[in-house]
């Protein structure tokens, strides 16, 4: 899974990675979201990964939206874009 910082807050993706790994998920990379802003932390899922995205959202017990991956996103893993 990839965790991306969708804000201007430095270090937010790294902090969120800890939350995700403590919930038992594997994060392979972190970075910054360079597309249009998201209004809430969003889990993007490729085709066939909708159930995994819902499980992750449940495991993180916060307000996460799930939606299909956008063009250019990974076709083999979940991507979380963290919002404020």
C-alpha positions in Angstrom: 0.0 0.0 0.0 1.0 3.6 -0.6 0.3 6.5 1.8 0.3 10.0 0.4 0.1 13.3 2.2 -2.7 15.3 0.7 -2.0 18.4 2.8 0.7 20.9 3.4 1.5 19.4 6.9 5.0 18.1 6.8 5.4 14.5 7.9 1.7 13.6 7.8 2.1 10.6 5.5 4.9 9.2 7.8 2.7 9.6 10.9 -0.3 7.9 9.1 2.0 5.1 8.0 2.5 4.2 11.7 -1.3 4.1 12.2 -1.7 1.8 9.2 1.1 -0.5 10.2 -0.2 -0.7 13.8 -3.5 -1.8 12.3 -1.7 -4.8 10.7 -1.3 -3.5 7.2 1.9 -3.2 5.1 3.0 0.2 3.7 5.5 0.0 0.9 6.0 3.7 0.3 4.9 7.2 1.4 5.0 10.4 -0.5 3.0 13.5 -1.4 -0.3 13.7 -3.3 0.1 16.0 -6.4 -3.4 16.0 -7.7 -6.4 18.0 -6.7 -7.1 18.2 -3.0 -9.3 15.7 -1.2 -11.8 16.8 1.4 -11.4 13.7 3.6 -8.8 10.9 3.9 -9.5 8.6 1.0 -8.6 5.0 0.2 -8.3 4.5 -3.5 -8.6 0.9 -4.7 -7.8 -0.8 -8.0 -10.2 -3.2 -9.6 -10.8 -6.3 -7.4 -9.7 -4.5 -4.2 -12.9 -2.9 -3.0 -13.3 -5.4 -0.1 -9.8 -4.8 1.0 -10.4 -1.1 1.0 -13.5 -1.5 3.1 -11.6 -3.7 5.6 -8.8 -1.1 5.8 -11.3 1.7 6.4 -12.9 -0.4 9.2 -9.5 -1.2 10.7 -8.5 2.5 10.8 -11.8 3.4 12.5 -11.8 7.0 11.3 -13.6 8.8 8.5 -12.2 7.4 5.3 -13.8 7.4 2.0 -13.2 4.6 -0.5 -13.3 5.0 -4.2 -11.9 3.4 -7.3 -8.3 4.2 -8.3 -7.7 7.1 -10.6 -5.9 6.8 -13.9 -2.2 6.4 -13.3 -2.6 4.9 -9.8 -1.4 1.4 -8.9 -3.4 -1.5 -10.3 -2.0 -3.9 -7.6 -2.3 -2.1 -4.3 -4.4 0.4 -2.2 -3.4 4.1 -2.1 -4.4 6.2 0.9 -4.5 10.0 0.5 -4.4 11.7 3.9 -6.4 14.9 4.4 -6.7 17.2 7.4 
